[in-house]
Amino acid sequence: MLSRDYISRIIRTFFDSLELIFTGDKEREEEMKVQLESMYTTYFGQSRDFFFEEKVEEIMARLSEEDYFVEKCGMLGEILYREFHRNEEDLVKLNLAHKIIYFYNYVNEHSTDYSLIYVNRIMELENFCKNRVSSLES
């Protein structure tokens, strides 16, 4: 029971911090990057670049070493989802979209909770990927 309360508190703190970072304006871009880097290292033990550059299998292997693996997959999916919407580069967004889809699917399959928000976001990201891939092929 105590561990469930503990992880709930961590998740709540994570989401509150994430909300504060992403509600800022574009003028705070450098400050936001510093705060995001801090969140990645604090909650996931790796740099932001690690999650952008590594393949999802490597990320999963790294996360699987930690406690609350499923919850951390959901948290990582959320921070990447926010970064997806903030980013303007199509190739970066495609990379993030594939990772987010994987993490959201993993959480929905392995958690005791099922998120319709994740299902809707997965559909949104899959549509983005289809549209971008077809436009890149043209």
mmCIF file of the C-alpha atoms, coordinates in Angstrom:
data_MODEL
# 
_entry.id   MODEL 
# 
loop_
_atom_site.group_PDB 
_atom_site.id 
_atom_site.type_symbol 
_atom_site.label_atom_id 
_atom_site.label_alt_id 
_atom_site.label_comp_id 
_atom_site.label_asym_id 
_atom_site.label_entity_id 
_atom_site.label_seq_id 
_atom_site.pdbx_PDB_ins_code 
_atom_site.Cartn_x 
_atom_site.Cartn_y 
_atom_site.Cartn_z 
_atom_site.occupancy 
_atom_site.B_iso_or_equiv 
_atom_site.pdbx_formal_charge 
_atom_site.auth_seq_id 
_atom_site.auth_comp_id 
_atom_site.auth_asym_id 
_atom_site.auth_atom_id 
_atom_site.pdbx_PDB_model_num 
ATOM 1   C CA . MET A 1 1   ? 0.000  0.000  0.000   1.00 0.00 ? 1   MET A CA 1 
ATOM 2   C CA . LEU A 1 2   ? 2.764  2.435  0.917   1.00 0.00 ? 2   LEU A CA 1 
ATOM 3   C CA . SER A 1 3   ? 4.636  1.735  -2.307  1.00 0.00 ? 3   SER A CA 1 
ATOM 4   C CA . ARG A 1 4   ? 1.475  2.372  -4.361  1.00 0.00 ? 4   ARG A CA 1 
ATOM 5   C CA . ASP A 1 5   ? 1.016  5.723  -2.547  1.00 0.00 ? 5   ASP A CA 1 
ATOM 6   C CA . TYR A 1 6   ? 4.674  6.514  -3.137  1.00 0.00 ? 6   TYR A CA 1 
ATOM 7   C CA . ILE A 1 7   ? 4.530  5.870  -6.889  1.00 0.00 ? 7   ILE A CA 1 
ATOM 8   C CA . SER A 1 8   ? 1.242  7.806  -7.120  1.00 0.00 ? 8   SER A CA 1 
ATOM 9   C CA . ARG A 1 9   ? 2.946  10.787 -5.508  1.00 0.00 ? 9   ARG A CA 1 
ATOM 10  C CA . ILE A 1 10  ? 5.916  10.524 -7.877  1.00 0.00 ? 10  ILE A CA 1 
ATOM 11  C CA . ILE A 1 11  ? 3.611  10.364 -10.893 1.00 0.00 ? 11  ILE A CA 1 
ATOM 12  C CA . ARG A 1 12  ? 1.577  13.328 -9.676  1.00 0.00 ? 12  ARG A CA 1 
ATOM 13  C CA . THR A 1 13  ? 4.759  15.362 -9.095  1.00 0.00 ? 13  THR A CA 1 
ATOM 14  C CA . PHE A 1 14  ? 6.034  14.366 -12.532 1.00 0.00 ? 14  PHE A CA 1 
ATOM 15  C CA . PHE A 1 15  ? 2.841  15.475 -14.283 1.00 0.00 ? 15  PHE A CA 1 
ATOM 16  C CA . ASP A 1 16  ? 2.660  18.724 -12.302 1.00 0.00 ? 16  ASP A CA 1 
ATOM 17  C CA . SER A 1 17  ? 6.265  19.538 -13.255 1.00 0.00 ? 17  SER A CA 1 
ATOM 18  C CA . LEU A 1 18  ? 5.626  18.619 -16.869 1.00 0.00 ? 18  LEU A CA 1 
ATOM 19  C CA . GLU A 1 19  ? 2.596  20.885 -16.989 1.00 0.00 ? 19  GLU A CA 1 
ATOM 20  C CA . LEU A 1 20  ? 4.606  23.816 -15.650 1.00 0.00 ? 20  LEU A CA 1 
ATOM 21  C CA . ILE A 1 21  ? 7.334  23.295 -18.243 1.00 0.00 ? 21  ILE A CA 1 
ATOM 22  C CA . PHE A 1 22  ? 5.040  23.011 -21.240 1.00 0.00 ? 22  PHE A CA 1 
ATOM 23  C CA . THR A 1 23  ? 2.650  25.828 -20.378 1.00 0.00 ? 23  THR A CA 1 
ATOM 24  C CA . GLY A 1 24  ? 5.432  28.335 -20.913 1.00 0.00 ? 24  GLY A CA 1 
ATOM 25  C CA . ASP A 1 25  ? 5.891  30.383 -24.028 1.00 0.00 ? 25  ASP A CA 1 
ATOM 26  C CA . LYS A 1 26  ? 8.434  29.902 -26.797 1.00 0.00 ? 26  LYS A CA 1 
ATOM 27  C CA . GLU A 1 27  ? 10.673 32.676 -25.401 1.00 0.00 ? 27  GLU A CA 1 
ATOM 28  C CA . ARG A 1 28  ? 11.606 30.344 -22.562 1.00 0.00 ? 28  ARG A CA 1 
ATOM 29  C CA . GLU A 1 29  ? 12.932 27.700 -24.957 1.00 0.00 ? 29  GLU A CA 1 
ATOM 30  C CA . GLU A 1 30  ? 16.426 27.435 -23.405 1.00 0.00 ? 30  GLU A CA 1 
ATOM 31  C CA . GLU A 1 31  ? 15.071 27.345 -19.861 1.00 0.00 ? 31  GLU A CA 1 
ATOM 32  C CA . MET A 1 32  ? 12.565 24.703 -20.923 1.00 0.00 ? 32  MET A CA 1 
ATOM 33  C CA . LYS A 1 33  ? 15.327 22.527 -22.411 1.00 0.00 ? 33  LYS A CA 1 
ATOM 34  C CA . VAL A 1 34  ? 17.283 22.699 -19.146 1.00 0.00 ? 34  VAL A CA 1 
ATOM 35  C CA . GLN A 1 35  ? 14.194 21.753 -17.134 1.00 0.00 ? 35  GLN A CA 1 
ATOM 36  C CA . LEU A 1 36  ? 13.375 18.887 -19.508 1.00 0.00 ? 36  LEU A CA 1 
ATOM 37  C CA . GLU A 1 37  ? 16.918 17.560 -19.315 1.00 0.00 ? 37  GLU A CA 1 
ATOM 38  C CA . SER A 1 38  ? 16.614 17.601 -15.538 1.00 0.00 ? 38  SER A CA 1 
ATOM 39  C CA . MET A 1 39  ? 13.326 15.683 -15.690 1.00 0.00 ? 39  MET A CA 1 
ATOM 40  C CA . TYR A 1 40  ? 14.776 12.990 -17.967 1.00 0.00 ? 40  TYR A CA 1 
ATOM 41  C CA . THR A 1 41  ? 17.765 12.415 -15.701 1.00 0.00 ? 41  THR A CA 1 
ATOM 42  C CA . THR A 1 42  ? 15.741 12.635 -12.477 1.00 0.00 ? 42  THR A CA 1 
ATOM 43  C CA . TYR A 1 43  ? 12.920 10.288 -13.463 1.00 0.00 ? 43  TYR A CA 1 
ATOM 44  C CA . PHE A 1 44  ? 14.573 8.016  -16.029 1.00 0.00 ? 44  PHE A CA 1 
ATOM 45  C CA . GLY A 1 45  ? 18.291 8.142  -15.243 1.00 0.00 ? 45  GLY A CA 1 
ATOM 46  C CA . GLN A 1 46  ? 19.338 9.104  -18.779 1.00 0.00 ? 46  GLN A CA 1 
ATOM 47  C CA . SER A 1 47  ? 19.784 12.255 -20.807 1.00 0.00 ? 47  SER A CA 1 
ATOM 48  C CA . ARG A 1 48  ? 17.108 13.617 -23.092 1.00 0.00 ? 48  ARG A CA 1 
ATOM 49  C CA . ASP A 1 49  ? 19.303 12.780 -26.083 1.00 0.00 ? 49  ASP A CA 1 
ATOM 50  C CA . PHE A 1 50  ? 19.310 9.106  -25.051 1.00 0.00 ? 50  PHE A CA 1 
ATOM 51  C CA . PHE A 1 51  ? 15.531 8.915  -25.469 1.00 0.00 ? 51  PHE A CA 1 
ATOM 52  C CA . PHE A 1 52  ? 15.604 10.794 -28.757 1.00 0.00 ? 52  PHE A CA 1 
ATOM 53  C CA . GLU A 1 53  ? 18.482 8.859  -30.311 1.00 0.00 ? 53  GLU A CA 1 
ATOM 54  C CA . GLU A 1 54  ? 18.246 5.282  -29.046 1.00 0.00 ? 54  GLU A CA 1 
ATOM 55  C CA . LYS A 1 55  ? 15.974 2.623  -30.452 1.00 0.00 ? 55  LYS A CA 1 
ATOM 56  C CA . VAL A 1 56  ? 12.923 1.723  -28.430 1.00 0.00 ? 56  VAL A CA 1 
ATOM 57  C CA . GLU A 1 57  ? 14.391 -1.725 -27.611 1.00 0.00 ? 57  GLU A CA 1 
ATOM 58  C CA . GLU A 1 58  ? 17.420 -0.105 -25.963 1.00 0.00 ? 58  GLU A CA 1 
ATOM 59  C CA . ILE A 1 59  ? 15.206 2.302  -24.056 1.00 0.00 ? 59  ILE A CA 1 
ATOM 60  C CA . MET A 1 60  ? 12.995 -0.559 -22.860 1.00 0.00 ? 60  MET A CA 1 
ATOM 61  C CA . ALA A 1 61  ? 16.046 -2.543 -21.761 1.00 0.00 ? 61  ALA A CA 1 
ATOM 62  C CA . ARG A 1 62  ? 17.244 0.438  -19.742 1.00 0.00 ? 62  ARG A CA 1 
ATOM 63  C CA . LEU A 1 63  ? 13.838 1.133  -18.179 1.00 0.00 ? 63  LEU A CA 1 
ATOM 64  C CA . SER A 1 64  ? 13.270 -2.522 -17.333 1.00 0.00 ? 64  SER A CA 1 
ATOM 65  C CA . GLU A 1 65  ? 16.128 -2.307 -14.822 1.00 0.00 ? 65  GLU A CA 1 
ATOM 66  C CA . GLU A 1 66  ? 14.119 0.143  -12.719 1.00 0.00 ? 66  GLU A CA 1 
ATOM 67  C CA . ASP A 1 67  ? 11.239 -0.159 -10.286 1.00 0.00 ? 67  ASP A CA 1 
ATOM 68  C CA . TYR A 1 68  ? 7.740  0.705  -11.512 1.00 0.00 ? 68  TYR A CA 1 
ATOM 69  C CA . PHE A 1 69  ? 8.621  -0.190 -15.092 1.00 0.00 ? 69  PHE A CA 1 
ATOM 70  C CA . VAL A 1 70  ? 5.094  0.079  -16.515 1.00 0.00 ? 70  VAL A CA 1 
ATOM 71  C CA . GLU A 1 71  ? 4.444  3.404  -14.820 1.00 0.00 ? 71  GLU A CA 1 
ATOM 72  C CA . LYS A 1 72  ? 7.733  4.785  -16.107 1.00 0.00 ? 72  LYS A CA 1 
ATOM 73  C CA . CYS A 1 73  ? 6.796  3.718  -19.646 1.00 0.00 ? 73  CYS A CA 1 
ATOM 74  C CA . GLY A 1 74  ? 3.629  5.796  -19.299 1.00 0.00 ? 74  GLY A CA 1 
ATOM 75  C CA . MET A 1 75  ? 5.534  8.751  -17.899 1.00 0.00 ? 75  MET A CA 1 
ATOM 76  C CA . LEU A 1 76  ? 8.094  8.549  -20.696 1.00 0.00 ? 76  LEU A CA 1 
ATOM 77  C CA . GLY A 1 77  ? 5.335  8.304  -23.275 1.00 0.00 ? 77  GLY A CA 1 
ATOM 78  C CA . GLU A 1 78  ? 3.795  11.458 -21.829 1.00 0.00 ? 78  GLU A CA 1 
ATOM 79  C CA . ILE A 1 79  ? 6.955  13.552 -21.863 1.00 0.00 ? 79  ILE A CA 1 
ATOM 80  C CA . LEU A 1 80  ? 7.760  12.392 -25.398 1.00 0.00 ? 80  LEU A CA 1 
ATOM 81  C CA . TYR A 1 81  ? 4.181  13.159 -26.480 1.00 0.00 ? 81  TYR A CA 1 
ATOM 82  C CA . ARG A 1 82  ? 4.549  16.708 -25.222 1.00 0.00 ? 82  ARG A CA 1 
ATOM 83  C CA . GLU A 1 83  ? 7.887  17.022 -27.008 1.00 0.00 ? 83  GLU A CA 1 
ATOM 84  C CA . PHE A 1 84  ? 6.303  15.621 -30.168 1.00 0.00 ? 84  PHE A CA 1 
ATOM 85  C CA . HIS A 1 85  ? 3.804  18.480 -30.213 1.00 0.00 ? 85  HIS A CA 1 
ATOM 86  C CA . ARG A 1 86  ? 6.457  21.068 -29.449 1.00 0.00 ? 86  ARG A CA 1 
ATOM 87  C CA . ASN A 1 87  ? 8.870  19.890 -32.160 1.00 0.00 ? 87  ASN A CA 1 
ATOM 88  C CA . GLU A 1 88  ? 8.666  21.112 -35.739 1.00 0.00 ? 88  GLU A CA 1 
ATOM 89  C CA . GLU A 1 89  ? 10.994 18.680 -37.566 1.00 0.00 ? 89  GLU A CA 1 
ATOM 90  C CA . ASP A 1 90  ? 9.105  15.915 -39.365 1.00 0.00 ? 90  ASP A CA 1 
ATOM 91  C CA . LEU A 1 91  ? 11.831 13.258 -39.008 1.00 0.00 ? 91  LEU A CA 1 
ATOM 92  C CA . VAL A 1 92  ? 12.186 13.910 -35.282 1.00 0.00 ? 92  VAL A CA 1 
ATOM 93  C CA . LYS A 1 93  ? 8.408  13.813 -34.900 1.00 0.00 ? 93  LYS A CA 1 
ATOM 94  C CA . LEU A 1 94  ? 8.203  10.507 -36.798 1.00 0.00 ? 94  LEU A CA 1 
ATOM 95  C CA . ASN A 1 95  ? 10.846 9.013  -34.523 1.00 0.00 ? 95  ASN A CA 1 
ATOM 96  C CA . LEU A 1 96  ? 9.045  10.248 -31.414 1.00 0.00 ? 96  LEU A CA 1 
ATOM 97  C CA . ALA A 1 97  ? 5.642  9.111  -32.690 1.00 0.00 ? 97  ALA A CA 1 
ATOM 98  C CA . HIS A 1 98  ? 6.831  5.526  -33.158 1.00 0.00 ? 98  HIS A CA 1 
ATOM 99  C CA . LYS A 1 99  ? 8.305  5.464  -29.660 1.00 0.00 ? 99  LYS A CA 1 
ATOM 100 C CA . ILE A 1 100 ? 5.224  7.000  -28.054 1.00 0.00 ? 100 ILE A CA 1 
ATOM 101 C CA . ILE A 1 101 ? 2.944  4.507  -29.796 1.00 0.00 ? 101 ILE A CA 1 
ATOM 102 C CA . TYR A 1 102 ? 5.095  1.674  -28.472 1.00 0.00 ? 102 TYR A CA 1 
ATOM 103 C CA . PHE A 1 103 ? 5.094  2.997  -24.891 1.00 0.00 ? 103 PHE A CA 1 
ATOM 104 C CA . TYR A 1 104 ? 1.354  3.696  -24.843 1.00 0.00 ? 104 TYR A CA 1 
ATOM 105 C CA . ASN A 1 105 ? 0.566  0.249  -26.251 1.00 0.00 ? 105 ASN A CA 1 
ATOM 106 C CA . TYR A 1 106 ? 2.885  -1.339 -23.710 1.00 0.00 ? 106 TYR A CA 1 
ATOM 107 C CA . VAL A 1 107 ? 1.199  0.451  -20.820 1.00 0.00 ? 107 VAL A CA 1 
ATOM 108 C CA . ASN A 1 108 ? -2.291 -0.450 -22.040 1.00 0.00 ? 108 ASN A CA 1 
ATOM 109 C CA . GLU A 1 109 ? -1.289 -4.113 -22.399 1.00 0.00 ? 109 GLU A CA 1 
ATOM 110 C CA . HIS A 1 110 ? 0.591  -4.465 -19.094 1.00 0.00 ? 110 HIS A CA 1 
ATOM 111 C CA . SER A 1 111 ? -1.137 -2.096 -16.701 1.00 0.00 ? 111 SER A CA 1 
ATOM 112 C CA . THR A 1 112 ? -4.174 -2.801 -14.581 1.00 0.00 ? 112 THR A CA 1 
ATOM 113 C CA . ASP A 1 113 ? -5.586 0.449  -15.988 1.00 0.00 ? 113 ASP A CA 1 
ATOM 114 C CA . TYR A 1 114 ? -6.627 0.914  -19.600 1.00 0.00 ? 114 TYR A CA 1 
ATOM 115 C CA . SER A 1 115 ? -6.375 4.418  -21.010 1.00 0.00 ? 115 SER A CA 1 
ATOM 116 C CA . LEU A 1 116 ? -8.706 5.667  -23.705 1.00 0.00 ? 116 LEU A CA 1 
ATOM 117 C CA . ILE A 1 117 ? -6.546 8.773  -23.817 1.00 0.00 ? 117 ILE A CA 1 
ATOM 118 C CA . TYR A 1 118 ? -3.653 6.579  -24.925 1.00 0.00 ? 118 TYR A CA 1 
ATOM 119 C CA . VAL A 1 119 ? -5.843 4.869  -27.521 1.00 0.00 ? 119 VAL A CA 1 
ATOM 120 C CA . ASN A 1 120 ? -6.873 8.240  -28.964 1.00 0.00 ? 120 ASN A CA 1 
ATOM 121 C CA . ARG A 1 121 ? -3.305 9.485  -28.959 1.00 0.00 ? 121 ARG A CA 1 
ATOM 122 C CA . ILE A 1 122 ? -2.120 6.295  -30.655 1.00 0.00 ? 122 ILE A CA 1 
ATOM 123 C CA . MET A 1 123 ? -4.668 6.855  -33.434 1.00 0.00 ? 123 MET A CA 1 
ATOM 124 C CA . GLU A 1 124 ? -3.567 10.491 -33.745 1.00 0.00 ? 124 GLU A CA 1 
ATOM 125 C CA . LEU A 1 125 ? 0.102  9.484  -33.976 1.00 0.00 ? 125 LEU A CA 1 
ATOM 126 C CA . GLU A 1 126 ? -0.551 6.648  -36.413 1.00 0.00 ? 126 GLU A CA 1 
ATOM 127 C CA . ASN A 1 127 ? -2.398 9.091  -38.685 1.00 0.00 ? 127 ASN A CA 1 
ATOM 128 C CA . PHE A 1 128 ? 0.484  11.535 -38.424 1.00 0.00 ? 128 PHE A CA 1 
ATOM 129 C CA . CYS A 1 129 ? 2.949  8.794  -39.373 1.00 0.00 ? 129 CYS A CA 1 
ATOM 130 C CA . LYS A 1 130 ? 0.873  7.670  -42.363 1.00 0.00 ? 130 LYS A CA 1 
ATOM 131 C CA . ASN A 1 131 ? 0.510  11.233 -43.635 1.00 0.00 ? 131 ASN A CA 1 
ATOM 132 C CA . ARG A 1 132 ? 4.176  12.096 -43.199 1.00 0.00 ? 132 ARG A CA 1 
ATOM 133 C CA . VAL A 1 133 ? 5.498  8.878  -44.682 1.00 0.00 ? 133 VAL A CA 1 
ATOM 134 C CA . SER A 1 134 ? 3.269  9.253  -47.727 1.00 0.00 ? 134 SER A CA 1 
ATOM 135 C CA . SER A 1 135 ? 4.309  12.912 -48.157 1.00 0.00 ? 135 SER A CA 1 
ATOM 136 C CA . LEU A 1 136 ? 8.006  11.952 -47.831 1.00 0.00 ? 136 LEU A CA 1 
ATOM 137 C CA . GLU A 1 137 ? 7.559  9.256  -50.486 1.00 0.00 ? 137 GLU A CA 1 
ATOM 138 C CA . SER A 1 138 ? 5.984  11.750 -52.925 1.00 0.00 ? 138 SER A CA 1 
# 
